[in-house]
Amino acid sequence: MTDSYTFTPESSAMLLIDHQVGTMQLIKTIPLEVVKRNTLALAKTAKILGMPIVLTSSQEENVQGPLMKVL
């Protein structure tokens, strides 16, 4: 027997890790505008659903820089 679990906004959170301007410059596989658009879509979806959004950052004073302004 397997347990099933339904994700709900009340039992979930959106975690966006290190979406910082310097870190974004390291992405070489897809255009930066696509990354920004997809990240914003995820954040907006979480907000619409009433889901908590957790943003992380590191070394903001160094190479990684601040979080993307759109966030």
Secondary structure, DSSP 8 states (H G I E B T S, - for coil): --------GGG--EEEE--BHHHHTT--SS-HHHHHHHHHHHHHHHHHHT--EEEE---TTTTT-SB-TT-
